[in-house]
Amino acid sequence: MSNKLNAAANAVKKGDIDAAVEQLLSLHEKLDGNPAPKDWMVESEEKNVLRDEIDLLIELLLLW
């Protein structure tokens, strides 16, 4: 997870918003509760909070 978040942060630093959103969407897929691809976290409040924060980051980047 940290690698994807770091990649997104580095992409933002370079001004490549599309790449940042792509990294965050990829991470979101690993936290969305769907069986494919398999989630990286078990169902928990922490997982829900993290997924919501990633969704917010995506929204903010798309507004940029």
WOGICOR-V857553 format. One record per pair of residues at least 12 apart in sequence whose ideal C-beta (glycine too) atoms are under 6 Angstrom apart, sorted by the first residue. I is the first residue (numbers start at 1). GAP is how many residues later the second one is. D is the distance in whole Angstrom. If there is no record, write none. Layout:
I;GAP;D
I;GAP;D
This chain:
4;19;5
4;23;4
7;16;5
8;12;4
8;15;4
8;16;5
17;44;5
17;47;6
20;41;6
21;37;6
21;40;5
24;30;5
24;33;6
24;34;5
27;27;6
28;26;5
31;16;6
31;20;4
